[in-house]
Amino acid sequence: MYSALWRVLPGPWWLRVVILIALAAAVVYALVTWAFPYVDTFIDSPNVTVGSS
Amino acid sequence: MTETPRATRRRTSVVGVLGEILITAGVVVLLFIVWQQWFNDIVVANTTRSEASTLSRELGRQTPDPVQSGAPATSTSPPVGRAPANGAKFAVLYVPRFGSTYQVPIAGGTDTTQTLNTGAAGHYDSTQMPGAVGNVAIAGHRTTHGAPFAAIADLRVGDHFYVQTADGYYTYTFRNLEYVKPTQVQVLQVVPDAPVVSTASRDRLITLTSCNPKFSAAERIIAFGSFTSWQPLSAGAPGEIKSIVTKG
C-alpha cells in the first residue's frame, strides 16, 4: 500500500518525502476537524453527576 | 532509485496490505486518544473561557430580576435569581485554585450533550439557585471536554468559589471533599448527607460534583462549600478574581 504510494509519487526522493509529510498533515487535520469530534459523540464520557442522569 | 526492474520489485501481498492498514488504524486510534485526552481539552477549555468572559460582560448588562423583592439585599442576605431554562448559561464560576485565569459558564440542567460536553458546568435543576438557603449543586467534567473540574481534588479548606450572575457576585468558601457512590443523591440535599430529607435549613451551601477516580465513572468526588458573602455587580468583582473579570 505505502510502497505503491511511494512509487506513484513524482520527483526525487526528497520531494516525495515533502509530499508525504503534506499528505500526512492533511489527513491529521481532517481527522481532528471532522472525524474525531464525530466519533467522540458515540463515546460515553465518565458520568459526573449523582443520581440517574 | 527511479526505475526499479519489475523482477526485483517486491510483490504486494494481501497480508502486507492488511498489515499496513492495521498499523495505520492503530496509529489513528492513538492519535484519537491524544486528541481526546489532551489536545481537545485545551481547545475546549480555551473556548469555554472566552465564552465565560463574554457571558460575564453580558450579565453586567442584564437587569437583575431576583425572585424575592421587598427587603433590600445585603451581603449576608443575597438576592436569588430565577431558575434558568435547560442549557441556558446563566452564571460564571470562578475558582482561583483551578487556575489564575479560570472561569467557566454554568448552564441550567446537567444534560450531558447539551451542557456538560460543551465544557460548561451544569446546575442541577432540582437544587437551589446561588444565594438561596439550601444547596447549589453543580456538575462538571474532571477529564475530557474541557475538564472544568480537573483540579477538584486540589481544593484546600478556605479556597473560594465565586459565582457571578445578573444579580451579583456570590462568594462561597470551600469546606470539604467527599467521595460517594454514583447513587448517593443525598449530597444534593438542602442539608447534604442528612439521614432524613429535610427542607429546614438556614445554611447556604454549594456542592460541586465530578467523576472519581479520573477517567472512571465508578465513584463521584464531591466538593462542599458554604456561603460567605454577596456583592452587587455594581460593586465590582471581589479582589481575588478582579483581574480575571476585568481582563476578560
Chai-1 contact restraints between the chains, C-beta under 6 A:
chainA,res_idxA,chainB,res_idxB,connection_type,confidence,min_distance_angstrom,max_distance_angstrom,comment,restraint_id
A,M1,B,V17,contact,1.0,0.0,6.0,A-B,restraint_1
A,M1,B,E20,contact,1.0,0.0,6.0,A-B,restraint_2
A,Y2,B,E20,contact,1.0,0.0,6.0,A-B,restraint_3
A,V32,B,W35,contact,1.0,0.0,6.0,A-B,restraint_4
A,F36,B,F32,contact,1.0,0.0,6.0,A-B,restraint_5
A,F36,B,W35,contact,1.0,0.0,6.0,A-B,restraint_6
A,S45,B,T144,contact,1.0,0.0,6.0,A-B,restraint_7
A,P46,B,C211,contact,1.0,0.0,6.0,A-B,restraint_8
A,P46,B,S216,contact,1.0,0.0,6.0,A-B,restraint_9
A,P46,B,A217,contact,1.0,0.0,6.0,A-B,restraint_10
A,N47,B,A217,contact,1.0,0.0,6.0,A-B,restraint_11
A,V48,B,A139,contact,1.0,0.0,6.0,A-B,restraint_12
A,V48,B,H141,contact,1.0,0.0,6.0,A-B,restraint_13
A,V48,B,S210,contact,1.0,0.0,6.0,A-B,restraint_14
A,V48,B,C211,contact,1.0,0.0,6.0,A-B,restraint_15
A,T49,B,T110,contact,1.0,0.0,6.0,A-B,restraint_16
A,T49,B,A139,contact,1.0,0.0,6.0,A-B,restraint_17
A,V50,B,P182,contact,1.0,0.0,6.0,A-B,restraint_18
A,V50,B,Q184,contact,1.0,0.0,6.0,A-B,restraint_19
A,V50,B,V185,contact,1.0,0.0,6.0,A-B,restraint_20
A,V50,B,T209,contact,1.0,0.0,6.0,A-B,restraint_21
A,V50,B,R220,contact,1.0,0.0,6.0,A-B,restraint_22
A,G51,B,V185,contact,1.0,0.0,6.0,A-B,restraint_23
A,S53,B,T110,contact,1.0,0.0,6.0,A-B,restraint_24
